[in-house]
């Protein structure tokens, strides 16, 4: 299915990570690494400090494709907590034009089903692609998205690092991150003249890929820690700042961190240097009881969602 669109205002875009799932007992990236581990030469329960993409290569003995197929079933998402379902549904109802998610799993799609039932056939039915591709992609899902149909409106959801039912699409090792970055860089360079032509006509550039949504949308980052290993997204932040065509703004939502005197949060300072506005909606206690921290994160997400709702209402007026 083909779809091309012209936006009359800046697209409102959510960049969603795994944080909300974690707040309701969902698995972490560290758990996924443990699940795909199959390198028998590593001591059991050894502590690893490599960046996540390199760690994935190490623990699988550079056989990630096979390992991801082996654990594919766990990536479909499990929504058992009613609070988790309610929060995801309220997020979907917030009038985003696009949701970019780094998650391989399908909690968002599942939340749009009244009975929470989700099948492979249903996921295929949700799938679309822009006119930049002749078909839905099997590997790098650059032009491929799904439709979240909920409460009478439709929202595009892009699994920018791949999805669970397509193991070959999952971006986890450095090799795959680098290939994706090369694809992004080549695409943006080639599309530069189009961006400027469309803006000269008073139009927001058409969203033909998820990179377009990131560059030209107002992006709200929630539940995504912007780990330094996510170098495709760091590159896009650089490009968004340097792009000659007019781009949207970016906000990063995170709990406030209590720092010792003389220390700074280097990642947040780097985000600011790249034009991102950092918003602290709450402060969480370090350590402590896991349940207490989980509840604290839920409060943070509630407050962050309220701030995002207010910002979106203002940005829709521009």
C-alpha positions as CSV (number, residue, x, y, z in Angstrom):
1,X,0.0,0.0,0.0
2,X,1.3,3.4,-0.9
3,X,0.9,6.6,1.0
4,X,2.2,10.1,0.4
5,X,1.3,13.1,2.5
6,X,1.9,16.8,2.7
7,X,1.9,18.2,6.3
8,X,0.3,21.6,6.7
9,X,2.0,22.1,10.1
10,X,5.0,20.5,11.7
11,X,4.3,16.8,12.5
12,X,4.0,16.0,16.1
13,X,6.3,13.0,16.8
14,X,6.9,10.8,19.8
15,X,10.2,9.0,20.1
16,X,9.4,6.2,22.5
17,X,11.8,3.8,24.2
18,X,11.4,0.9,26.6
19,X,10.9,3.0,29.8
20,X,7.2,2.7,30.2
21,X,7.4,-1.1,29.7
22,X,10.1,-1.3,32.3
23,X,7.9,0.7,34.8
24,X,5.3,-2.0,34.6
25,X,7.7,-5.0,34.9
26,X,8.7,-5.4,31.3
27,X,12.1,-6.8,30.3
28,X,15.2,-4.6,29.9
29,X,17.7,-4.5,27.1
30,X,20.1,-6.3,29.6
31,X,17.5,-9.1,29.8
32,X,17.4,-9.4,26.1
33,X,21.1,-9.7,26.0
34,X,20.9,-12.5,28.5
35,X,18.2,-14.2,26.5
36,X,20.2,-14.2,23.3
37,X,23.5,-15.2,25.0
38,X,25.0,-18.4,23.5
39,X,28.7,-17.9,23.5
40,X,30.0,-20.8,25.6
41,X,33.5,-19.4,25.9
42,X,32.2,-16.7,28.3
43,X,32.1,-17.5,32.0
44,X,28.6,-17.8,33.3
45,X,27.1,-14.5,34.8
46,X,30.3,-12.6,33.8
47,X,29.9,-8.8,34.1
48,X,30.2,-7.0,30.7
49,X,30.9,-3.3,30.2
50,X,30.9,-3.0,26.4
51,X,28.4,-0.7,24.7
52,X,25.2,-2.6,24.0
53,X,25.7,-3.2,20.2
54,X,29.2,-4.7,20.8
55,X,28.0,-6.7,23.8
56,X,25.3,-8.3,21.6
57,X,28.0,-9.4,19.2
58,X,30.1,-10.8,22.0
59,X,27.4,-12.8,23.8
60,X,26.1,-14.4,20.6
61,X,29.6,-15.1,19.1
62,X,28.5,-12.9,16.2
63,X,25.5,-15.0,15.4
64,X,22.8,-12.5,16.3
65,X,20.4,-13.4,13.5
66,X,20.1,-17.0,14.7
67,X,19.8,-15.9,18.4
68,X,17.1,-13.3,17.7
69,X,15.1,-15.9,15.8
70,X,15.4,-18.2,18.8
71,X,13.9,-15.6,21.2
72,X,11.5,-14.0,18.7
73,X,8.4,-15.1,20.6
74,X,9.3,-13.1,23.7
75,X,9.3,-9.9,21.6
76,X,5.5,-9.8,20.9
77,X,4.9,-8.0,24.2
78,X,2.8,-9.0,27.2
79,X,0.3,-6.6,28.6
80,X,-1.0,-8.0,31.8
81,X,-1.1,-4.9,34.1
82,X,-4.3,-2.8,33.5
83,X,-2.3,0.3,34.4
84,X,0.2,-0.5,31.6
85,X,-2.6,-0.9,29.0
86,X,-4.3,2.4,30.2
87,X,-1.0,4.4,30.0
88,X,-0.2,3.2,26.5
89,X,-3.7,3.9,25.3
90,X,-3.6,7.4,26.7
91,X,-0.3,7.9,24.9
92,X,-1.8,6.8,21.6
93,X,-4.7,9.1,22.2
94,X,-2.4,12.2,22.5
95,X,-2.8,13.1,18.8
96,X,0.7,12.3,17.6
97,X,1.1,12.1,13.9
98,X,4.0,9.6,14.2
99,X,5.3,7.4,16.9
100,X,8.9,6.3,16.4
101,X,9.9,3.4,18.7
102,X,13.2,1.7,19.2
103,X,11.3,-1.3,20.7
104,X,11.2,-4.6,18.7
105,X,8.0,-5.6,20.6
106,X,4.3,-4.7,19.9
107,X,2.9,-3.3,23.1
108,X,1.4,-0.3,21.2
109,X,-0.3,-2.4,18.6
110,X,-1.6,-4.8,21.3
111,X,-3.0,-1.9,23.3
112,X,-5.2,-0.9,20.3
113,X,-7.0,-4.2,20.4
114,X,-10.0,-4.2,22.8
115,X,-9.3,-7.8,23.8
116,X,-5.5,-7.3,23.7
117,X,-5.3,-10.2,21.2
118,X,-2.6,-9.7,18.5
119,X,-1.6,-12.1,15.8
120,X,0.9,-12.1,13.0
121,X,-1.9,-11.7,10.5
122,X,-3.2,-8.6,12.3
123,X,0.3,-7.1,12.3
124,X,0.6,-7.7,8.5
125,X,-2.8,-6.0,8.1
126,X,-1.6,-2.9,10.0
127,X,1.5,-2.6,7.8
128,X,2.0,0.2,5.3
129,X,4.8,1.8,3.3
130,X,5.4,5.2,1.8
131,X,5.8,5.7,-2.0
132,X,9.6,5.8,-1.5
133,X,9.5,2.0,-1.5
134,X,7.6,-0.5,-3.8
135,X,6.8,-2.8,-0.8
136,X,7.2,-3.2,2.9
137,X,10.8,-3.8,3.7
138,X,12.2,-7.0,5.1
139,X,15.4,-5.6,6.7
140,X,15.8,-1.9,7.3
141,X,12.3,-0.6,8.0
142,X,13.1,2.9,6.8
143,X,9.9,3.5,4.7
144,X,7.7,0.9,6.5
145,X,5.3,1.7,9.3
146,X,2.2,0.3,11.0
147,X,-1.2,1.9,11.6
148,X,-2.5,2.3,15.1
149,X,-6.3,2.5,14.7
150,X,-7.8,3.7,18.0
151,X,-10.7,5.8,19.2
152,X,-11.6,6.9,15.6
153,X,-8.1,8.1,14.6
154,X,-5.0,6.6,13.0
155,X,-1.4,7.1,14.1
156,X,1.6,5.9,12.2
157,X,4.1,3.8,14.3
158,X,7.6,3.2,13.0
159,X,9.7,0.4,14.5
160,X,12.9,2.3,13.6
161,X,15.3,-0.5,14.8
162,X,13.2,-3.4,13.5
163,X,10.4,-5.5,14.8
164,X,10.0,-8.9,16.5
165,X,8.3,-10.8,13.7
166,X,11.1,-9.9,11.3
167,X,14.4,-10.9,13.0
168,X,16.4,-9.7,9.9
169,X,15.1,-6.2,10.5
170,X,16.4,-5.9,14.1
171,X,19.2,-3.4,14.6
172,X,21.4,-4.6,17.4
173,X,25.0,-5.0,16.5
174,X,27.4,-2.3,15.3
175,X,27.5,-3.7,11.8
176,X,23.7,-3.2,11.5
177,X,23.8,0.2,13.1
178,X,26.5,1.3,10.7
179,X,24.5,0.0,7.7
180,X,21.4,1.9,8.9
181,X,23.4,5.1,9.4
182,X,24.8,4.8,5.9
183,X,21.3,4.5,4.6
184,X,20.1,7.5,6.6
185,X,23.0,9.6,5.6
186,X,22.7,8.8,1.9
187,X,18.9,9.4,2.0
188,X,19.1,12.8,3.7
189,X,21.8,14.0,1.3
190,X,19.8,12.9,-1.7
191,X,16.5,14.4,-0.4
192,X,18.1,17.8,0.6
193,X,17.0,19.6,-2.6
194,X,13.4,18.3,-2.2
195,X,13.3,19.5,1.4
196,X,14.1,23.0,0.3
197,X,11.8,23.0,-2.7
198,X,8.8,21.9,-0.7
199,X,9.5,24.5,2.0
200,X,9.9,27.2,-0.6
201,X,6.3,26.3,-1.6
202,X,5.2,26.8,2.0
203,X,4.9,23.1,2.7
204,X,6.4,21.0,5.4
205,X,8.5,18.3,3.6
206,X,6.6,15.1,2.9
207,X,7.3,12.3,5.4
208,X,8.6,9.6,3.1
209,X,10.7,7.9,5.8
210,X,11.0,7.9,9.6
211,X,14.1,10.1,9.3
212,X,12.0,12.8,7.7
213,X,9.6,12.6,10.7
214,X,12.5,13.0,13.1
215,X,14.0,15.9,11.2
216,X,10.9,18.0,10.4
217,X,8.7,17.0,13.3
218,X,8.5,18.4,16.8
219,X,10.0,15.4,18.6
220,X,9.1,14.4,22.2
221,X,11.6,11.8,23.6
222,X,10.0,9.7,26.3
223,X,11.2,6.5,28.0
224,X,14.3,6.5,25.8
225,X,17.6,7.2,27.5
226,X,19.6,8.3,24.4
227,X,22.4,5.9,25.2
228,X,25.6,7.0,23.5
229,X,25.6,3.7,21.6
230,X,22.5,4.8,19.6
231,X,24.8,6.6,17.1
232,X,22.2,6.7,14.3
233,X,20.0,8.9,16.4
234,X,22.9,11.1,17.7
235,X,23.8,11.6,14.0
236,X,20.3,12.7,13.2
237,X,20.3,15.2,16.1
238,X,23.5,16.6,14.6
239,X,21.9,16.7,11.2
240,X,18.7,18.3,12.5
241,X,20.7,21.1,14.0
242,X,22.7,21.6,10.8
243,X,19.9,21.1,8.2
244,X,19.5,24.1,5.9
245,X,15.8,23.5,5.6
246,X,13.7,24.6,8.6
247,X,13.3,21.7,11.1
248,X,11.2,21.0,14.2
249,X,12.2,21.1,17.8
250,X,13.2,18.3,20.2
251,X,12.4,17.8,23.8
252,X,14.0,15.1,26.1
253,X,12.0,14.1,29.2
254,X,13.9,12.4,32.1
255,X,13.8,12.3,35.9
256,X,16.1,14.8,37.5
257,X,19.4,13.3,38.7
258,X,20.9,14.2,42.0
259,X,24.5,15.0,41.3
260,X,27.4,15.4,43.6
261,X,29.0,18.8,43.7
262,X,31.3,19.4,40.7
263,X,29.6,16.7,38.6
264,X,27.4,17.2,35.5
265,X,25.2,15.0,33.5
266,X,27.3,14.9,30.4
267,X,24.7,13.3,28.2
268,X,22.1,15.9,29.0
269,X,24.7,18.7,28.4
270,X,25.5,17.1,25.0
271,X,21.8,17.0,24.1
272,X,21.5,20.7,24.9
273,X,24.6,21.5,22.7
274,X,22.7,19.7,19.9
275,X,19.6,21.9,20.3
276,X,17.5,19.6,22.5
277,X,15.5,21.0,25.4
278,X,15.8,18.8,28.5
279,X,12.8,18.6,30.7
280,X,12.8,17.2,34.3
281,X,9.3,16.3,35.4
282,X,10.3,14.6,38.7
283,X,13.2,13.4,40.8
284,X,13.7,9.7,41.7
285,X,15.4,8.3,44.6
286,X,18.6,6.3,43.9
287,X,18.6,2.7,44.9
288,X,15.8,1.7,47.2
289,X,13.0,-0.9,46.8
290,X,12.4,-1.9,43.1
291,X,8.7,-1.6,43.5
292,X,9.0,1.9,45.0
293,X,11.2,2.9,42.0
294,X,8.8,1.4,39.6
295,X,5.9,3.4,41.1
296,X,8.1,6.5,41.0
297,X,8.7,6.0,37.3
298,X,5.0,5.7,36.7
299,X,4.5,9.1,38.4
300,X,7.2,10.5,36.2
301,X,5.6,9.3,33.0
302,X,2.2,10.7,34.1
303,X,3.8,14.1,34.6
304,X,5.8,14.0,31.4
305,X,2.7,13.0,29.4
306,X,0.9,16.0,30.8
307,X,3.7,18.4,29.8
308,X,3.9,16.9,26.3
309,X,0.1,17.3,25.9
310,X,0.5,21.0,26.8
311,X,3.5,21.5,24.5
312,X,1.6,19.8,21.6
313,X,-1.4,22.0,22.0
314,X,0.9,25.1,21.7
315,X,2.8,23.6,18.7
316,X,-0.4,22.8,16.9
317,X,-1.2,26.5,16.9
318,X,2.0,27.5,15.2
